[in-house]
C-alpha cells in the first residue's frame, strides 16, 4: 500500500445517505434495482408496489417510455448548454408550456434544479422585488410551524420542522412563523378539508403584522397542503384568509407546490384547486416525473415586470445555477407535460380521489390509529406514539410494509401515501390491505 492508497471500503460505507439513519440501514439494507409503472423491483426481482410516487414525485409512474426516449434523444443531441447569456430552444418551450399551465397571471418561470433551490430562489425574488419597487425595508420572511421548504438555508429558516433546523445554528435573521393548522381535538378523521379553525389560524398573520409592522414584511410562504409534516390539510377558509391579509398589508404570498403541483390534488396546481391566487409558486418533483432533477419558480407578471423595469438594462436578478434550464431536464419536462395531457392524468387523479378517501378512512378503527387525513391522492395515517419511543411504530411499519411488498413513507409516527396518478383501484385496495396487516401487527 502506497501513501496515496486508501484501504478498501465495503460497497455500502462510502455513500452518506440523506435523511437516513446510516448505521441502521447499512446493518439491514433494503434495495430496489429497477422500476416500471407502479412498481419498484428488488435485486431478486420481487415487486414492491410504490404507494409514495418515489418521494411525492413520480406522478406519471416509473420509467415511462415517452419520457425515457425524450431524455435519450436529448442526450445525443445537446447534453448541456448554459443559460447564462445563451439559450437553447427547449428551455423557452418548457417555460411557455408551464406559463400556460400555471394559474392566473403567473406567466414567467425561473428554472432551478430542486425544490430546495426553488424555495430559496422564490425568497430571493421576493426580497429583490420589494427593493426594486422602493420598499427595501420589507425584508422579513414569514413561514409556518411544521412547514417543509427544502434544505437550503432559506428553506430551513422559513420551515418549521425542528429536526431540520436544530443542528445548523441561528439560520437567517428576520424570520417569523405562523402556527401550524393541525387541530386534532376538533378535526381528527376529517375527510378532505377540515371544517374548524381555518380563519382563526390565518388571523395569526395579523398578530405577526402587529408585532413587526407590515412595512418590514416581504413575503409569506406556505405549503397549500403540508406534505412532509404528515399530510396536514388546510382548514376551510384558511388559504383564502391568508390571501386577503397579504393583500391588505402589501405582502407577497408564496405557495410551495413542490408536492402539490402537477395533479396531486386533481388539478395542475393546488392554487387552482383551492381557488387562491399566490404571487409566486415553487415547483419541482412532478415537473419532470423525477426522471431528471429540475425545479422552477412561477412568478406573476407584475413582480417580473417590476424587476425588469428597475434594471436599467443590466442583469435584473443576480441569481442562477449552472444547470438552470438543463437540456435533459427540459426534454424530460416537456415529455412529462405531454404525458399528463395526453393521458388525462390530472382528471384521472380527481376521479380517484373519493375512492382513495374511502379506502384510507376504512383504517379508522385499526389499532393505534389516532387520525386520518386526506385530500386528492394524498393521505396521512397518524399512529399513537409508543411510550418513550416516538417514531418507533412508524419506522417498524415502513419496514414491515416493504417486506410485504408495499413502499410507504413515514414522518415520525404518521404513515404517508401519495400514489402515482396512474394507480389502479385494485392497487389502492392492496395498499390499504397491507397497511392494515402492518398496523395490526405493531405492538
URRADA-V500587 format. One line per field, one symbol per residue. burial: b if it has 9 or more other C-alpha atoms within 8 Angstrom, else e. A space follows every 10 residues. Layout:
burial->???
This chain:
burial->eeeeeeeeee eeeeeeeeee eeeebbeeee ebeebbbbbb bbbeeebbbb bbbeebbbbb bbbbeebbeb beebbeeebe bbbeeebbeb beebbebbbe ebbeebbbbe bbbbbbbbbb bbbebbbbbb bbbebbebbb bbbbbbbbbb bbbbbbbbbb beeebeeeee beeebbbbeb beeeeebbbb bbbbeebbbe bbbbbbebbe eebbebbbbb bbbbbbbebb bbbbbbebbe bbbebbbeee bbbbbbbbbb bbbbbbbbbb bbbeebbbbb bbbbbbbbbb bbbbbbbbbb bebbebbbeb beeeebeeee eebbbbbbbb bbbbbbbebb beebbbbbbb ebbeebbebb bebbebeebb bbbbbbbbbb bbbebbeeeb bbbbbbbbeb bbeebbbbbb bbbbbbbbbb bbbeeebbbe bbebbbebbe eee
